[in-house]
Amino acid sequence: MAIIVLQELDKQMPPDFGPGAAASFIAAVHAAPADPDVPGDPDDRTLCGRPTLGMEPVPYEPAGPGAPWLPPKLRRWECPDCAAALRT
């Protein structure tokens, strides 16, 4: 099964609600199966069941079997439910 790594972002408005774009912070990093009809795109739901709509793909592919499913620099945001689903 091909895995697509996705970032779930938390967008926050500036404290004064003044002009400017919302800042984006990583809320979690999820794994989703690849869409069977469109390779390279995620399926509709992550392995933990969250909708993938609005999540951003992370340009990362595991090196091979047994390799970490997400980049080491994103490990602190790893979704524990997605990780557990990948272990089973």
C-alpha positions as CSV (number, residue, x, y, z in Angstrom):
1,M,0.0,0.0,0.0
2,A,1.4,3.4,-1.0
3,I,1.3,6.0,1.8
4,I,0.9,9.7,1.4
5,V,2.1,11.8,4.3
6,L,-0.1,14.8,5.2
7,Q,0.1,17.8,7.5
8,E,-3.0,18.9,9.4
9,L,-2.5,22.6,9.8
10,D,-3.9,24.9,12.5
11,K,-4.4,28.4,11.1
12,Q,-4.4,31.2,13.6
13,M,-5.3,34.8,13.0
14,P,-3.1,37.6,14.3
15,P,-3.9,38.5,17.9
16,D,-5.2,42.0,16.9
17,F,-7.3,40.5,14.1
18,G,-5.8,43.2,11.9
19,P,-4.9,42.8,8.2
20,G,-2.6,40.0,7.3
21,A,-2.8,36.3,6.6
22,A,-3.5,33.7,9.2
23,A,-0.3,31.9,10.4
24,S,-0.2,28.2,9.9
25,F,1.1,25.8,12.5
26,I,1.4,22.0,12.2
27,A,-1.3,20.4,14.4
28,A,-0.5,16.8,13.4
29,V,1.1,14.7,10.7
30,H,-1.0,11.9,9.3
31,A,-0.7,9.0,6.9
32,A,-3.2,8.3,4.2
33,P,-3.4,5.5,1.6
34,A,-3.0,6.7,-2.0
35,D,-6.1,7.2,-4.0
36,P,-6.5,4.1,-6.2
37,D,-7.7,6.2,-9.1
38,V,-5.2,9.1,-8.9
39,P,-1.7,7.9,-7.9
40,G,0.1,10.5,-5.8
41,D,-3.1,11.9,-4.3
42,P,-4.4,10.8,-0.9
43,D,-7.6,8.8,-0.5
44,D,-10.5,10.6,1.3
45,R,-9.5,9.6,4.8
46,T,-6.3,9.2,6.8
47,L,-5.5,5.9,8.4
48,C,-6.9,7.3,11.7
49,G,-10.2,8.2,9.9
50,R,-9.8,11.9,9.6
51,P,-10.9,13.6,6.3
52,T,-7.9,14.5,4.1
53,L,-9.6,17.5,2.6
54,G,-7.7,20.6,3.6
55,M,-4.6,18.7,4.6
56,E,-1.3,19.5,2.8
57,P,0.9,16.8,1.4
58,V,4.5,16.5,2.8
59,P,7.0,15.8,0.0
60,Y,8.4,12.6,1.5
61,E,8.5,9.0,0.6
62,P,9.8,6.3,2.9
63,A,13.1,4.8,1.7
64,G,11.7,1.3,1.8
65,P,10.2,-1.4,4.0
66,G,10.9,-0.7,7.7
67,A,11.9,2.9,7.0
68,P,10.1,5.6,9.1
69,W,6.8,6.7,7.4
70,L,7.4,10.4,8.1
71,P,10.4,12.6,8.1
72,P,12.4,12.7,11.4
73,K,11.9,16.5,11.7
74,L,8.1,16.0,11.9
75,R,8.2,13.1,14.4
76,R,7.0,15.3,17.3
77,W,3.6,15.8,15.4
78,E,3.2,12.1,14.5
79,C,-0.5,11.0,14.8
80,P,-0.3,8.0,17.2
81,D,-3.4,6.4,15.6
82,C,-1.9,6.6,12.1
83,A,1.3,5.1,13.4
84,A,-0.6,2.3,15.2
85,A,-2.5,1.6,12.0
86,L,0.8,1.3,10.0
87,R,2.2,-1.1,12.6
88,T,-0.7,-3.6,12.1
